[in-house]
Amino acid sequence: MASEITKSIQIVCDEKGLDPSVVMDALQSALAAAYRKDFGNRQQNIKVEFDPETGDMKVWDEKEVVEDISEEILEQAQEEMTKRREEARKERRELSDEEMEDLIRFNPKTQIMVTQAKELKPKAELGEILKIDLEVPGDFGRMAAQTAKQVIIQKLREAERSTVYEDFKGQLGSIVQGFVQRRDRSGALIIDLGKVTGIVPQNGQVRREHYTPGARMKFYLVSVEMGSRGPEIMLSRADKRMVQTIFEQEIPEIESGEVEIKNIAREAGGRSKVAVSTDNDNIDPIGSCIGQRGSRINTIIDELGGEKIDIIEYSEDAKAYIKNALSPAKISTVELDESNKEALVYVAEDQFSLAIGREGQNVRLASELTGWTIKVLEQKPPASAESSSSNSDESAETAVSSSEDQQAQPEKPDSEPISPSESHNAENQNLEQDETQGAE
């Protein structure tokens, strides 16, 4: 029996790369727990030494020798401990080590008073670790074989979990593929990653996407933690770092460092703006990202489920950077308030709606990308000096802050808000009038 245990341990350790000493320590701890449960008591600090070659076992109760403490003092200390724990419970907090260090404590499981110790060993001294030998029952050997099997199975599971954990820990911040399995009660998606499942919480999901069970998708690996049941893997489809990682995979110039991504602003499922730059005069950073006939950018768009992407050329010149960030709108003038990091952006009437974007998305993303609060003002071209003065008072304005999570809305004259739909309706009315006049 003993040799069978030894062979089993060695075979498993060789196949799974486990340390035999780790398995043996776990086996001896399991045997100690089994002995205490079936043959000992809760106040014993059981230790077991098992020889897998012979099957022989030594069992003992291990305790530290401490000073004698009277029953009265122990009772007082116990009462005080109970009182402090109750106070901490009412305050909904844990009792700190500082609150407990002044109390006299005695743990009968791991300690023995010197007077009692000397009854077992006359020369026992304070601080000594006393080993009290215990009898090994005859049927404890069969228990050892069963326990060894259970420990080996447990260690195999732990080893597999550890391997999976280390594997995914090494992929942190990368793109992984998996199959949509199901949605749990909290609304989170459960993703089959092969040897383990990952979780996509609701804030990592894109509202416009459909997650059909069985569908194969790519996800950004946000975090990996070791939980009580194994690795806990958090995934996302909405994280803007997913955009950067896909760019690095699909565009060689970014992977090599010749083109650098300076910043990304993203509204997942809708639109992303990616600011790029290069120090190499022979490389077009925007063209590198787009590829021939849009081959590269179209691949990235497909990976993101059809999300629109604007490639923006980064500039150290704040005015130029803001103009670029508001693409595809054409900007007339940019005025900067350096102290408040605000930018006034003037556009022609026909560019106003384009600069704002649907529901303020374009200016909102531009603000996030550049870090400037951007106010867009529409200025109608003056028909005469007299109308110029009037038009200057009739400019519409909207403001979006990169630090505030709110949608920007254009404003009517006298600070009355204009919705993007009103702006589009106004343009449509102008077009209809022009067509009518042309027909006449």
Backbone torsions as a table, in degrees:
resi	resn	phi	psi	omega
1	MET	NA	-42.6	-177.9
2	ALA	-63.7	-43.9	-179.2
3	SER	-66.5	-32.6	177.5
4	GLU	-63.5	-41.3	177.8
5	ILE	-62.2	-44.7	-179.5
6	THR	-61.0	-45.9	-179.7
7	LYS	-63.4	-42.8	-179.4
8	SER	-60.9	-45.5	-179.9
9	ILE	-62.4	-44.8	-176.6
10	GLN	-66.9	-41.6	-179.7
11	ILE	-62.7	-47.1	-179.2
12	VAL	-63.6	-42.5	-179.5
13	CYS	-63.3	-39.4	179.8
14	ASP	-68.1	-41.0	-177.3
15	GLU	-71.5	-40.1	-173.4
16	LYS	-102.6	0.6	178.9
17	GLY	70.4	31.2	179.3
18	LEU	-88.7	151.9	175.8
19	ASP	-82.4	119.4	-179.5
20	PRO	-55.9	-34.1	-179.4
21	SER	-67.0	-33.1	177.9
22	VAL	-67.5	-42.6	177.9
23	VAL	-64.0	-41.0	-179.4
24	MET	-65.7	-41.7	177.7
25	ASP	-61.0	-42.8	179.2
26	ALA	-65.0	-38.3	178.8
27	LEU	-63.7	-44.2	-178.8
28	GLN	-67.8	-35.9	176.3
29	SER	-66.1	-40.0	178.9
30	ALA	-66.7	-39.2	177.5
31	LEU	-64.9	-38.8	178.7
32	ALA	-63.3	-42.6	179.1
33	ALA	-65.4	-39.4	179.3
34	ALA	-66.5	-40.2	179.6
35	TYR	-64.3	-45.8	-178.8
36	ARG	-62.0	-37.4	-179.0
37	LYS	-69.4	-43.0	-172.5
38	ASP	-95.6	-27.9	-173.7
39	PHE	-127.3	-12.1	-176.2
40	GLY	-114.9	-152.0	177.4
41	ASN	-143.3	170.7	-172.8
42	ARG	-68.4	-18.4	-178.6
43	GLN	-92.9	12.3	177.4
44	GLN	-104.9	136.3	176.9
45	ASN	-99.6	80.1	-170.1
46	ILE	-73.9	134.9	173.3
47	LYS	-126.4	142.0	-179.5
48	VAL	-129.2	136.1	172.6
49	GLU	-116.8	117.2	-174.6
50	PHE	-114.2	130.7	176.6
51	ASP	-101.5	105.7	-176.1
52	PRO	-68.1	-19.8	-179.8
53	GLU	-74.8	-43.6	-176.3
54	THR	-102.4	-20.8	-175.7
55	GLY	84.3	1.1	179.7
56	ASP	-72.9	147.3	179.1
57	MET	-134.1	144.5	170.8
58	LYS	-117.7	133.5	-179.3
59	VAL	-126.6	133.7	178.3
60	TRP	-148.0	161.1	176.1
61	ASP	-102.8	120.0	-173.5
62	GLU	-107.1	125.5	-177.9
63	LYS	-140.9	152.1	175.9
64	GLU	-94.0	135.7	-179.9
65	VAL	-81.3	125.0	-179.3
66	VAL	-127.2	171.6	-179.9
67	GLU	-65.7	155.4	176.6
68	ASP	-69.9	139.7	177.7
69	ILE	-131.3	131.4	-177.7
70	SER	-70.5	155.5	179.1
71	GLU	-61.1	-37.0	-178.7
72	GLU	-63.2	-44.6	179.9
73	ILE	-65.8	-39.7	178.8
74	LEU	-63.7	-40.3	178.9
75	GLU	-64.6	-42.4	178.7
76	GLN	-62.8	-42.9	179.7
77	ALA	-63.9	-38.9	179.6
78	GLN	-66.3	-40.5	178.1
79	GLU	-63.6	-43.3	179.5
80	GLU	-64.9	-39.4	178.2
81	MET	-62.4	-44.6	179.2
82	THR	-61.4	-41.0	-179.7
83	LYS	-62.8	-46.1	-178.0
84	ARG	-67.5	-37.1	178.0
85	ARG	-65.6	-38.2	178.9
86	GLU	-65.3	-41.5	177.9
87	GLU	-62.9	-42.8	179.0
88	ALA	-64.8	-37.0	179.4
89	ARG	-64.8	-41.6	178.7
90	LYS	-63.6	-33.6	179.3
91	GLU	-86.7	3.0	177.8
92	ARG	55.8	52.9	178.4
93	ARG	-146.0	165.6	177.4
94	GLU	-87.2	147.7	176.9
95	LEU	-73.1	124.7	-176.8
96	SER	-78.6	160.0	178.0
97	ASP	-63.0	-34.1	-179.8
98	GLU	-63.8	-34.9	179.9
99	GLU	-73.9	-16.3	-176.1
100	MET	-105.9	-16.6	-171.4
101	GLU	-67.7	-24.2	-179.4
102	ASP	-84.4	-6.4	-179.7
103	LEU	-87.1	141.2	176.1
104	ILE	-77.8	122.7	-177.4
105	ARG	-124.6	146.8	178.3
106	PHE	-140.3	122.8	-179.9
107	ASN	-106.6	104.0	-176.9
108	PRO	-64.5	-16.4	179.1
109	LYS	-74.9	-39.2	-174.9
110	THR	-112.8	-4.8	-177.1
111	GLN	-127.6	156.4	175.6
112	ILE	-142.6	135.4	-179.3
113	MET	-71.4	148.5	-171.9
114	VAL	-58.8	-38.0	179.8
115	THR	-62.2	-44.7	179.1
116	GLN	-67.7	-36.4	180.0
117	ALA	-63.9	-38.2	-178.5
118	LYS	-70.3	-19.7	174.2
119	GLU	-69.4	-28.8	178.9
120	LEU	-92.0	-34.1	179.7
121	LYS	-143.5	102.0	-173.7
122	PRO	-51.6	-31.6	-176.2
123	LYS	-97.9	19.1	179.7
124	ALA	-62.9	140.4	-178.0
125	GLU	-125.1	159.3	178.3
126	LEU	-59.6	137.1	179.3
127	GLY	86.2	-10.7	-179.4
128	GLU	-72.8	146.3	174.3
129	ILE	-93.6	113.7	-176.4
130	LEU	-96.1	129.0	178.4
131	LYS	-108.6	116.3	-178.6
132	ILE	-103.4	108.0	-177.2
133	ASP	-63.9	140.7	179.4
134	LEU	-122.1	156.1	-179.3
135	GLU	-75.6	141.7	177.2
136	VAL	-101.8	111.6	-179.5
137	PRO	-62.4	153.8	-176.9
138	GLY	-62.9	-38.7	-177.3
139	ASP	-84.0	4.5	179.4
140	PHE	-71.6	-21.5	178.4
141	GLY	-64.4	-42.8	177.4
142	ARG	-63.1	-36.8	177.5
143	MET	-63.2	-34.8	179.9
144	ALA	-61.9	-41.6	-179.8
145	ALA	-65.3	-44.1	179.4
146	GLN	-64.5	-42.8	-179.7
147	THR	-64.7	-39.6	179.3
148	ALA	-59.3	-42.5	179.2
149	LYS	-62.1	-44.5	-179.6
150	GLN	-64.4	-41.2	-179.4
151	VAL	-65.6	-41.1	179.6
152	ILE	-62.1	-44.2	178.3
153	ILE	-61.1	-43.6	-180.0
154	GLN	-63.0	-44.0	-179.0
155	LYS	-67.0	-33.5	175.8
156	LEU	-62.9	-43.9	178.6
157	ARG	-62.4	-44.4	179.8
158	GLU	-62.9	-39.4	179.8
159	ALA	-65.4	-41.9	178.7
160	GLU	-64.7	-42.3	177.7
161	ARG	-62.6	-41.2	-179.8
162	SER	-65.3	-39.2	178.9
163	THR	-64.0	-45.4	178.5
164	VAL	-63.0	-42.3	179.7
165	TYR	-59.8	-49.3	-178.3
166	GLU	-64.5	-36.2	179.3
167	ASP	-62.0	-50.2	-178.6
168	PHE	-75.0	-29.2	176.4
169	LYS	-61.6	-35.5	177.9
170	GLY	-72.1	-16.2	179.4
171	GLN	-100.3	7.6	-178.1
172	LEU	-54.9	131.0	-179.9
173	GLY	84.4	10.3	179.4
174	SER	-113.8	-179.3	178.2
175	ILE	-98.5	130.1	176.7
176	VAL	-121.8	154.3	179.5
177	GLN	-107.6	146.1	178.9
178	GLY	-159.8	173.4	179.7
179	PHE	-109.9	133.0	176.7
180	VAL	-64.5	124.4	-177.6
181	GLN	-98.3	-57.6	-177.7
182	ARG	-167.3	178.0	175.5
183	ARG	-118.2	130.6	-178.8
184	ASP	-85.8	-176.6	-174.9
185	ARG	-64.8	-28.3	-179.2
186	SER	-80.2	-6.9	-177.7
187	GLY	95.5	-2.7	179.3
188	ALA	-75.3	148.9	177.4
189	LEU	-91.0	137.7	174.6
190	ILE	-101.9	122.8	-174.6
191	ILE	-113.7	128.6	177.3
192	ASP	-81.7	113.5	-179.5
193	LEU	-105.9	12.3	-179.1
194	GLY	108.2	-96.3	-178.8
195	LYS	-82.5	-7.7	-176.7
196	VAL	-152.9	162.8	176.1
197	THR	-106.9	149.7	175.8
198	GLY	-112.9	165.7	-178.0
199	ILE	-122.8	132.6	172.3
200	VAL	-112.7	101.1	179.2
201	PRO	-65.8	169.5	-176.5
202	GLN	-60.3	-36.4	-179.7
203	ASN	-74.1	-4.5	175.8
204	GLY	-102.5	3.2	-179.3
205	GLN	-100.3	152.0	178.1
206	VAL	-100.1	123.4	-172.6
207	ARG	-57.7	-35.5	-175.3
208	ARG	-82.3	-7.9	-178.1
209	GLU	-88.2	151.0	176.5
210	HIS	-109.6	126.6	-177.7
211	TYR	-107.7	87.9	-177.5
212	THR	-84.1	131.0	177.5
213	PRO	-53.2	130.6	-178.3
214	GLY	96.2	-14.0	-179.1
215	ALA	-70.6	137.1	177.9
216	ARG	-92.5	128.4	-175.9
217	MET	-142.0	164.6	174.8
218	LYS	-103.0	146.7	-177.4
219	PHE	-138.5	152.2	174.5
220	TYR	-88.5	130.4	-178.2
221	LEU	-84.8	104.1	-173.4
222	VAL	-81.9	-49.3	-176.4
223	SER	-154.9	155.4	176.8
224	VAL	-136.3	119.8	178.4
225	GLU	-128.7	148.7	177.1
226	MET	-92.0	113.2	178.8
227	GLY	-98.8	-178.9	-178.6
228	SER	-66.0	-25.7	-179.6
229	ARG	-104.3	9.3	-179.9
230	GLY	122.6	-170.0	-178.0
231	PRO	-62.5	136.2	175.2
232	GLU	-110.1	111.8	-172.0
233	ILE	-111.0	120.2	-179.9
234	MET	-101.8	130.0	-177.4
235	LEU	-120.4	166.3	178.2
236	SER	-153.0	147.7	169.1
237	ARG	-109.9	-11.3	-173.3
238	ALA	-102.7	-12.6	-177.2
239	ASP	-64.9	132.9	-178.5
240	LYS	-68.6	-18.9	176.3
241	ARG	-67.1	-20.8	175.3
242	MET	-64.3	-38.9	178.4
243	VAL	-61.8	-46.9	-179.3
244	GLN	-61.9	-43.4	-177.9
245	THR	-63.9	-40.6	178.5
246	ILE	-66.4	-39.4	176.0
247	PHE	-59.2	-43.1	-179.6
248	GLU	-64.1	-33.7	180.0
249	GLN	-75.5	-36.4	-171.2
250	GLU	-94.4	-18.4	-174.5
251	ILE	-119.6	106.9	-176.7
252	PRO	-57.1	-36.1	-178.3
253	GLU	-65.7	-30.7	176.9
254	ILE	-77.2	-40.8	178.9
255	GLU	-62.1	-37.8	-178.8
256	SER	-79.7	-15.1	-179.7
257	GLY	93.5	-0.7	179.1
258	GLU	-68.5	-33.1	173.6
259	VAL	-116.8	132.4	-176.3
260	GLU	-113.5	136.2	172.0
261	ILE	-85.1	116.7	-176.9
262	LYS	-85.1	-37.1	179.7
263	ASN	-166.1	160.0	177.9
264	ILE	-136.2	134.2	170.9
265	ALA	-118.4	130.7	-173.8
266	ARG	-139.6	137.0	164.4
267	GLU	-118.6	97.4	-168.7
268	ALA	-53.1	130.9	179.8
269	GLY	89.1	-18.8	-179.5
270	GLY	-104.9	-73.6	-176.3
271	ARG	-154.1	148.7	172.1
272	SER	-127.5	146.7	171.7
273	LYS	-117.8	128.2	-176.6
274	VAL	-121.1	117.7	179.6
275	ALA	-92.2	125.9	-177.6
276	VAL	-127.4	156.7	177.7
277	SER	-153.4	166.8	176.6
278	THR	-151.4	152.4	175.1
279	ASP	-96.8	-4.0	-178.2
280	ASN	-94.2	114.5	-178.1
281	ASP	-66.0	-17.7	-178.2
282	ASN	-88.3	-0.4	-178.2
283	ILE	-115.9	131.6	173.3
284	ASP	-92.6	108.4	-174.6
285	PRO	-62.5	-38.1	-179.8
286	ILE	-71.5	-44.6	179.0
287	GLY	-62.0	-35.3	178.4
288	SER	-63.1	-36.5	-178.9
289	CYS	-76.4	-33.2	-177.8
290	ILE	-78.4	-42.9	-179.4
291	GLY	80.4	170.6	-179.8
292	GLN	-64.0	124.7	-179.4
293	ARG	53.4	31.0	176.3
294	GLY	74.6	18.7	-174.5
295	SER	-61.7	-43.1	-176.8
296	ARG	-72.0	-48.1	-176.2
297	ILE	-67.8	-33.0	178.4
298	ASN	-66.9	-35.9	176.4
299	THR	-62.9	-42.7	179.8
300	ILE	-66.0	-42.3	178.6
301	ILE	-59.9	-41.7	178.0
302	ASP	-62.6	-40.7	179.5
303	GLU	-62.1	-30.8	-177.7
304	LEU	-97.0	17.5	174.3
305	GLY	70.8	30.5	177.7
306	GLY	90.2	7.5	179.3
307	GLU	-63.1	133.1	-179.9
308	LYS	-72.9	145.2	-177.9
309	ILE	-133.8	126.9	173.5
310	ASP	-104.2	124.4	175.4
311	ILE	-93.1	119.9	-174.4
312	ILE	-113.3	133.8	175.6
313	GLU	-81.2	122.7	-179.9
314	TYR	-74.1	147.2	176.8
315	SER	-143.8	141.9	174.7
316	GLU	-70.0	-22.8	176.0
317	ASP	-77.3	112.8	-174.9
318	ALA	-58.6	-40.2	-179.2
319	LYS	-62.9	-46.0	-179.9
320	ALA	-65.1	-39.2	-179.2
321	TYR	-64.5	-42.1	179.2
322	ILE	-65.7	-41.8	176.8
323	LYS	-58.9	-46.0	-180.0
324	ASN	-63.7	-40.2	-175.6
325	ALA	-65.7	-27.7	-179.6
326	LEU	-85.2	5.5	175.0
327	SER	-52.8	141.8	14.2
328	PRO	-91.0	8.1	-179.9
329	ALA	-71.0	146.9	175.5
330	LYS	-94.5	124.6	-173.9
331	ILE	-100.4	134.4	179.5
332	SER	-82.2	-56.4	-174.6
333	THR	-144.7	148.7	174.3
334	VAL	-127.9	127.2	175.2
335	GLU	-115.7	133.4	-174.6
336	LEU	-109.1	137.8	169.4
337	ASP	-108.9	93.0	-173.0
338	GLU	-61.1	-38.8	-175.4
339	SER	-63.7	-38.1	-179.6
340	ASN	-102.4	0.1	-176.9
341	LYS	50.8	51.9	176.5
342	GLU	-117.3	146.7	179.9
343	ALA	-126.7	128.5	172.5
344	LEU	-95.8	120.9	-176.6
345	VAL	-115.0	122.1	-179.4
346	TYR	-103.0	131.9	180.0
347	VAL	-132.9	157.2	175.2
348	ALA	-69.5	161.0	-176.0
349	GLU	-56.7	-39.8	-176.7
350	ASP	-77.7	-6.0	179.1
351	GLN	-105.6	-5.1	-173.5
352	PHE	-62.6	-52.4	-178.7
353	SER	-62.8	-34.9	179.3
354	LEU	-67.5	-39.5	179.6
355	ALA	-67.2	-39.7	179.5
356	ILE	-71.3	-45.3	-177.0
357	GLY	83.0	167.0	179.9
358	ARG	-63.2	123.0	-178.9
359	GLU	55.8	29.8	176.2
360	GLY	77.7	13.1	-173.2
361	GLN	-64.9	-42.6	-174.5
362	ASN	-63.9	-47.9	-179.0
363	VAL	-71.0	-31.5	178.7
364	ARG	-65.7	-45.2	178.7
365	LEU	-68.1	-36.8	178.1
366	ALA	-63.5	-39.2	177.3
367	SER	-63.5	-44.3	179.6
368	GLU	-64.6	-39.8	-177.2
369	LEU	-66.7	-44.0	-174.7
370	THR	-89.5	-23.1	-176.3
371	GLY	83.0	9.3	178.3
372	TRP	-107.5	143.6	169.9
373	THR	-78.0	118.5	-173.0
374	ILE	-107.7	126.7	173.7
375	LYS	-112.3	123.9	-178.5
376	VAL	-101.6	127.1	179.6
377	LEU	-119.8	134.3	178.7
378	GLU	-96.3	128.0	178.3
379	GLN	-122.5	121.0	178.1
380	LYS	-81.1	140.1	179.8
381	PRO	-65.0	131.9	-177.2
382	PRO	-69.1	134.5	175.9
383	ALA	-82.0	-30.3	178.4
384	SER	-154.3	174.7	179.6
385	ALA	-62.5	-35.4	-177.7
386	GLU	-71.0	-44.0	-179.6
387	SER	-72.0	-24.0	178.3
388	SER	-62.2	-42.0	179.5
389	SER	-64.5	-38.8	-179.2
390	SER	-68.3	-43.1	-176.9
391	ASN	-66.0	-32.0	-179.2
392	SER	-64.5	-24.6	178.6
393	ASP	-88.1	-8.4	-175.1
394	GLU	-108.4	17.3	179.1
395	SER	-72.3	139.2	178.5
396	ALA	-94.4	148.9	-172.5
397	GLU	-139.3	145.0	172.3
398	THR	-141.3	150.6	-179.1
399	ALA	-131.0	138.4	175.5
400	VAL	-132.3	132.1	179.2
401	SER	-105.5	133.6	178.3
402	SER	-69.4	-16.5	-179.0
403	SER	-94.3	-5.3	-178.5
404	GLU	-115.4	134.1	-179.1
405	ASP	-91.0	74.2	179.1
406	GLN	-146.5	155.7	-176.7
407	GLN	-84.9	137.4	179.1
408	ALA	-81.3	143.4	177.5
409	GLN	-132.3	135.6	175.2
410	PRO	-62.9	157.9	-179.1
411	GLU	-120.6	145.3	174.7
412	LYS	-78.1	169.6	173.0
413	PRO	-54.8	152.4	-177.3
414	ASP	62.7	31.8	172.9
415	SER	64.6	23.0	174.9
416	GLU	-85.2	130.8	-175.7
417	PRO	-66.6	138.7	174.9
418	ILE	-115.2	127.1	178.3
419	SER	-80.5	155.6	177.3
420	PRO	-57.2	-33.1	-179.5
421	SER	-66.0	-36.2	178.0
422	GLU	-64.5	-39.6	-179.4
423	SER	-63.1	-43.6	178.8
424	HIS	-65.8	-39.8	179.4
425	ASN	-61.9	-39.9	179.6
426	ALA	-62.3	-41.8	179.4
427	GLU	-63.5	-42.3	-178.9
428	ASN	-63.6	-38.4	178.6
429	GLN	-63.8	-42.6	179.0
430	ASN	-60.8	-41.6	179.8
431	LEU	-63.8	-41.0	-179.7
432	GLU	-64.1	-40.6	178.9
433	GLN	-62.8	-43.5	-179.7
434	ASP	-61.6	-40.6	-179.0
435	GLU	-66.5	-38.5	-179.9
436	THR	-64.7	-44.2	180.0
437	GLN	-64.1	-38.4	179.6
438	GLY	-64.4	-37.3	-179.4
439	ALA	-67.3	-36.5	179.1
440	GLU	-66.9	NA	NA
